[in-house]
């Protein structure tokens, strides 16, 4: 759509509202250069070297964090150095979600309808979970090592990440989970 004067004005109002909200809810502010600054001051670093759209992030708890993106990769970052320690590949479509499992592994979900369980030390995929009938759109970990995954097929599947077995399928959703 064309960027009309009216649309530009609405965009400007949205930006002003966002700036006001961020400033009054948590101390975020925009600098004179229109850079977003965290409550504690300038950010320590920017992690670069990503391609595609950046999707979820998750902390591993050992000074590393994980990012996924539309380029089908998962990157493990050292937040002390700002460098990428490892790039994980294996999904056949966009990676859309991830979570830390608490035992040094992570789970990632993809539009390729799979969930992969990764060893963050070796970078190897330990297990591929199949069974969603459409894109995997969300994932969360349970304390016992299990994961719940949501899908565009409107189901939630609860799985064991050691065996890959699906323990339960919840089907009372009306839309993408």
C-alpha positions as CSV (number, residue, x, y, z in Angstrom):
1,X,0.0,0.0,0.0
2,X,1.1,3.5,-0.7
3,X,2.5,5.6,2.1
4,X,0.1,8.5,2.2
5,X,0.3,11.5,4.4
6,X,-2.6,10.1,6.6
7,X,-0.8,6.7,6.9
8,X,2.5,8.4,7.7
9,X,0.8,10.4,10.4
10,X,-0.7,7.3,12.0
11,X,2.7,5.6,11.9
12,X,4.2,8.7,13.7
13,X,1.5,8.5,16.4
14,X,2.2,4.8,16.9
15,X,5.9,5.5,17.3
16,X,5.2,8.3,19.8
17,X,2.8,6.0,21.7
18,X,5.5,3.3,21.8
19,X,8.1,5.7,23.0
20,X,5.8,6.9,25.8
21,X,4.9,3.4,26.8
22,X,8.4,2.2,26.9
23,X,9.5,5.2,28.9
24,X,6.8,4.9,31.5
25,X,6.9,1.1,31.8
26,X,10.3,0.0,32.8
27,X,12.5,3.1,32.1
28,X,13.3,2.4,28.4
29,X,14.0,5.5,26.4
30,X,15.0,6.7,22.9
31,X,18.3,8.5,22.6
32,X,18.7,11.6,20.4
33,X,19.9,9.2,17.6
34,X,16.6,7.3,17.9
35,X,18.3,4.3,19.5
36,X,16.4,2.3,22.1
37,X,18.2,2.4,25.4
38,X,17.6,-0.1,28.2
39,X,16.7,1.0,31.7
40,X,20.3,0.4,32.9
41,X,21.8,2.6,30.2
42,X,23.3,1.7,26.8
43,X,23.2,-2.0,25.8
44,X,26.5,-3.8,26.4
45,X,26.6,-5.4,22.9
46,X,24.8,-6.3,19.8
47,X,24.9,-9.8,18.6
48,X,25.2,-9.8,14.8
49,X,25.8,-12.2,12.0
50,X,22.1,-13.3,11.6
51,X,20.2,-13.5,8.3
52,X,16.5,-13.7,7.9
53,X,13.9,-12.7,10.4
54,X,14.9,-13.1,14.1
55,X,12.4,-15.2,16.0
56,X,12.5,-16.2,19.7
57,X,15.5,-16.0,22.0
58,X,16.1,-18.1,25.1
59,X,18.7,-18.0,27.8
60,X,20.6,-21.2,28.7
61,X,21.6,-20.1,32.2
62,X,25.3,-20.6,31.7
63,X,26.1,-17.3,30.1
64,X,24.9,-18.4,26.7
65,X,21.7,-17.7,24.8
66,X,20.0,-19.2,21.7
67,X,18.4,-17.5,18.8
68,X,16.4,-19.0,15.9
69,X,15.5,-17.3,12.6
70,X,13.9,-17.8,9.2
71,X,17.1,-19.0,7.7
72,X,16.5,-22.5,9.2
73,X,19.4,-22.1,11.7
74,X,19.8,-22.0,15.4
75,X,22.7,-20.0,16.9
76,X,24.2,-20.4,20.3
77,X,25.8,-17.1,21.5
78,X,28.3,-16.4,24.2
79,X,26.9,-13.3,25.9
80,X,30.2,-12.6,27.5
81,X,32.1,-12.2,24.2
82,X,29.2,-11.5,21.9
83,X,30.4,-14.3,19.6
84,X,28.4,-17.1,18.1
85,X,29.8,-20.3,19.6
86,X,27.8,-22.7,17.4
87,X,25.4,-22.8,14.5
88,X,22.9,-25.7,14.5
89,X,21.4,-26.9,11.2
90,X,18.9,-29.6,10.4
91,X,15.5,-28.2,10.0
92,X,14.1,-28.1,6.5
93,X,12.0,-24.9,6.9
94,X,11.9,-21.8,9.1
95,X,12.6,-22.4,12.7
96,X,9.9,-20.6,14.7
97,X,10.2,-21.5,18.4
98,X,12.6,-22.9,21.0
99,X,13.0,-23.5,24.7
100,X,15.7,-24.6,27.1
101,X,15.1,-28.1,28.6
102,X,17.2,-27.5,31.7
103,X,19.6,-30.4,31.1
104,X,21.9,-28.7,28.6
105,X,19.6,-29.4,25.7
106,X,17.2,-27.2,23.8
107,X,14.1,-28.0,21.8
108,X,13.3,-26.2,18.5
109,X,10.1,-26.2,16.5
110,X,9.8,-25.5,12.8
111,X,7.5,-25.0,9.9
112,X,8.8,-28.4,8.7
113,X,6.4,-29.9,11.2
114,X,9.1,-31.3,13.5
115,X,10.6,-30.6,16.9
116,X,14.3,-31.3,17.3
117,X,16.1,-31.9,20.6
118,X,19.7,-30.5,20.5
119,X,22.7,-31.1,22.6
120,X,24.1,-27.6,23.1
121,X,27.6,-28.9,23.9
122,X,28.1,-31.0,20.8
123,X,25.7,-29.2,18.5
124,X,24.2,-32.6,17.5
125,X,20.5,-33.3,17.1
126,X,19.7,-36.0,19.6
127,X,16.1,-36.6,18.6
128,X,13.6,-35.5,15.9
129,X,10.0,-35.5,17.0
130,X,7.4,-35.9,14.3
131,X,3.6,-36.1,14.4
132,X,2.3,-32.5,14.0
133,X,0.2,-32.2,10.9
134,X,1.1,-28.6,10.2
135,X,3.7,-26.0,11.2
136,X,5.0,-26.1,14.8
137,X,4.4,-22.6,16.2
138,X,5.1,-22.8,19.9
139,X,7.0,-24.9,22.4
140,X,7.6,-25.0,26.2
141,X,9.5,-27.2,28.6
142,X,8.3,-29.1,31.6
143,X,10.5,-29.6,34.7
144,X,10.6,-33.3,34.0
145,X,12.2,-32.9,30.6
146,X,9.0,-33.1,28.6
147,X,7.9,-30.5,26.1
148,X,4.5,-29.2,24.9
149,X,4.3,-28.1,21.3
150,X,1.6,-26.1,19.6
151,X,0.8,-26.2,16.0
152,X,-1.1,-24.6,13.2
153,X,-3.0,-27.9,13.1
154,X,-4.7,-26.6,16.3
155,X,-3.3,-29.3,18.6
156,X,-1.0,-29.3,21.6
157,X,1.2,-32.4,21.9
158,X,3.0,-33.3,25.2
159,X,6.1,-35.4,24.6
160,X,8.9,-37.2,26.3
161,X,12.2,-35.7,25.1
162,X,14.2,-38.9,26.0
163,X,12.0,-41.4,24.1
164,X,10.1,-39.1,21.6
165,X,6.8,-40.7,22.7
166,X,3.7,-38.5,22.5
167,X,2.1,-38.9,25.9
168,X,-1.0,-36.7,25.3
169,X,-2.6,-34.7,22.4
170,X,-4.9,-31.8,23.3
171,X,-7.4,-31.1,20.6
172,X,-10.0,-28.6,22.0
173,X,-8.3,-25.5,20.3
174,X,-10.1,-23.6,17.6
175,X,-7.1,-22.0,15.9
176,X,-3.3,-22.1,15.7
177,X,-1.6,-22.7,19.1
